[in-house]
Amino acid sequence: MIYSCTLFYNEFDLLRVKIQEELKGGVDKIIVVESQRTFQNAPKPLYLTERAKDYPEVEIVTVGTEFDAVTYPDATIACFQREAIQRNAGVRGQPIQDNDIIIYADVDEIFTANDISKIVAATKIYGFVHLLQLQFYYKINLLCNKPWYGPFAVLGGYLKSGLTLNRLRTQESKRIPTNGKHFSYIMTPEQIAQKIKSFSHIWFNQPQYTDVDVITRMVLEKKDIFGRGYLNLTPVQIDETYPESMRTSEWESYTVEAVTTIPEVSVESVPLNIGFLNEFNEARYEEINKLP
């Protein structure tokens, strides 16, 4: 069996692309986890569950009451503990066998159908691999200069040895290049503000980052909304490495005029340090992973 696990908030357009590509690529079961609370612990609707009949291809797992176990006094760690609970629920109760393959990627971390066989082959060889993606901000062809390596794939036997999906996401492994793309903040300024008020990075939930007018200006100027000067955004041509369903007029509102082609990125050029640990020292990270 080839499993795919992902988290969901309200990104229906990206979810449809993910479903189409993964099923075409040979994934057997797509598991989508959503919560009735945000990572910052505010109530939210179960958007996907309410429309479950429109998505018969996926198995929906819901969480929320499990967040009651989060009592850590540090609000930042508490947010990431809730995220860990939701992520780990992706394999909860699944009859995973040692030779099964679990591909984990957030809903905005999308692979093409052709990537799936390559991911499966590499996982069979190495047992656990991280999957290199290019990263895009605001528009599907506005390329960020920092590649992304959050998604991973793991053999069932490796996962069953006592590890969790959340811990594996930030654990070092073999790096595998793919045509995958991390489509970050592919949404309206209003939706971006809502996301900032919901996601685990609670320190960004400040007026200077959530003001819709400011977000709108930063998107138009092709600048990082959080003022990180090391991030540069360049419009690139949409090519055959994109999911087929994104090379249509339906996505025109989320494209910008290209100025160059997509550059090649070698696995070796991606830093091996885990960016997550730049925000949390190792001891704080262990607190995040204490809850199931």
N, C-alpha and C positions, 0 to 999 in steps of 0.2 A: 504494500500500500504506500502511496505517496500522499502525505497530508500537507495541507497549507493552513497556517494559523495566522490570524491578523486581529488587530484591534479596530474598533469602529466608533466614530463619534457621529458624524452626519455627512460623510463624504461619498454620496451616492454615485456621482459621476466616476470617480476614481475606482470605486468598488466594482462598478460594471466592467471597466477595463480590466481590472485584476481577474475577475471571474472569467471573462472571455479568453484571456491569454493563458491562464493556468489550466483551464479545462482543455483548451486546444493543445496545450503542451503535455497533457497526460496526467495531471493531478487527479487523484481519485476522490478526495474529500477536502472541501474548503470549510474551515471552521472560523466563524467570525464572532468575536467576543465584544459585547457592548455592556455598558453599565448604566444604572439609573442614577448614578452620581458622577460628577466630574472628579478629576484627580485632586482638585482643590476642595472637594467635598460638598459642592453645591448640587442640588437636585437637577436632573435633566430627564427629558423624555427618552423612552426606548424607541428611537426613531426607526431602526431597522426591524425590531420586533413588531412594531405596529404595521409594517409593510411586508411582513414575512412571506405572504402569499405571492408577492411579486419576485421573490428571490428563492425559488425552490431548489436552486443549485447549491445552496449553502446550508450548513448546520449552524444555528444561532445559539450561542451560550450567553446567558445573562449573569451579571454579578451586580453587587451593590450592597446588600446586607453584610457581605463579608468585610466591607470597609469598617464595620463597627469594631473589628479587632485592632484597628489602627489607633493607638493612643499615644504615640510618641510625641513628646512636647515640642520637638523641633519641627516647625510647620513644613519646612522644605523636605526633610526626610519623610514625614508623614505623607506628603504628596507622592513621592516616589514609591513608598510602600503600597499605596493604592494602585499605582500603575503596575507594580510587580504582581499584585494579586490578580489584576485583570489579565495581564499577559500570561501568567502561569495557568490560568483557567482554560487556555486554548487546548490543552491536552487532558484536562480533567475528565476522568471516566472513559477515556478512549481505550479500546483494546489494542494498544500498540505492541507490535511484535519487534523482536530484536533487529530484524532486517528491514523493517519499515523505515521510511525516510520522512522526516518532518522539516518542512521549509517554513521558517518564520520570517515575516516581513510586515511592517506596518502597512496600513491600507494605501498610503501614498508612496510606498516603496514597491515599484512594479517591475516585473520581469516580462520579457517577451516569451511567447510560446516556445521559440527555439532555445531559450535559455534553460528550460526545465530539464531536458535530457542531459545537458552539460552539468547542471547542478547535481542531478542524480548520480551521474558517473563519478564526479569528484567526491561526493559524499561516501560512496561505496569504497573508494580508495582510502580516504583519510579519516572517515568516521565523523568528522566535525569540521565544517568549513565556514568562513565568512565570505560574503558575496559583495564584491566591489560594484558600486553604482556611481554614475554621475549624478550630481545634485543640481536641481533647478528651483528657482525662486519666482513666485508670483505668476509666471507664464511658463508654459510647457517647454519653451525653447530659450529661456533666459538662464544661461548656464552659470553656475557658481564655480569659482576657481578651486574649491575644496571638494574632492571626491568624498563619497559616503560609503561606509562599510558596516552599517547596523544590521542588515539582514544576514541570516545564517541558515545552514541546513545541517541536520544531525541524524545519525542512525538511532533507531529506537532503543537499541541496547545501550548505547552511550548515554542517552537521556535517562534511561531507567536506572542508571548507576547511582542516582541520588542527586542529579543536577536538575535545574529548573530552566525554563525558557528565559526567564529574566536574567539569571546568572550567566547563561550562555551568550546572551546578547553582548556582553561586555568582557567575555573571556577570550584570550588570545587563541588563534587557530590559524590554519592554512588559509591564505587569501586566494580567492578565485575571481578572475575578471569575468564580467558579464556585460550584456547590453542593457542591464537594468537601470532604472532611473528613479531617483527620489524626487518626486514632485511636491516640493514644500510650499505651503501657503498658496496653492492654486485655488483661490477663492476671492470673494469680494472683500474690500476693506472692512466692512461690517463683520463679516465672518472671521476675518483675521483677528479683529479685536475680541470677538467671542472666544476664539481659540486661546488667546493669551490669558483670558480670564478663567480658563478651564484646565490648561495643561499643567504638567508637573513643575515646570520652571516658574515657580510662584514669584520669584524675585522680579520677573518682568511684568507682573500685574501692577503696573504703575501708570498714572495718567499720561506720562510722556510716551508710553509705548502703546496704550490702548485708545488714544484719541484718533478717531476715524479720519479726521482731516489730515493729521500728521502721517498716518499710514498711507493715505491716498497720495500724498506728496512724495513720500519715500518710494512708493511703487512706481510712480511716473518718472522719478529721477533715477530709477534702477539702483537704489541704495538699500543697504540692510536696515531694516526697521529698528534694530537694536543698536545701531551705531558701531558695529564691529568693523573696524577699518581694514582688517585683513581679508574681508570678503569682497570680491569683485564679481560683478554680474555682466555677462556678455551675451548678446543675442546670437544664436547659432541657427543653422539650417536644420529643419526637420528632415530626417533621412530614414533609410530603411531599418535603422536600429530602433526606431520607435514602434510601439505597439500599433498594429495595422488600424485599429479602430480610432486611434488618435490622429491619424493622417487624413482627417475628413473636415468638412466645413463646420461640423458640430463644435470643434475646438478652436475656431478662428478667433473668438473673443479672448482666448487665453494664449494668444501668440503675439509676438512682436516681429518687426521686420529684421531679418537676419543680416549680420555683417560679416560672418565667417562660418566656416564649417566646424563640426565638432572635432576637437583635437583628440589624439590618442593619449590614453593615460595608462601607464604601466603600473602593475601591482606594487612594484618596488618604490614608486614615488609616493605611495600613501604611507603616512607616518604609522608606525606600529604601536605607538602609545594610544591608549583608549581615551578619547576626548572626554568621555563621561567622568573619568577620574581627575580631570582638570577642575571639575566643579566639586567633587567630593573626595576627601581623602579615603584611604582604604578602610579605616575603622568605621566611618559613617556609611560607606557602601555596604559593609557587613550588616549594619542595622537594617538597611533596606531589604536585604535578602533573608532576614530572619523569619518573616511571615511566609506561609505556604502560598 
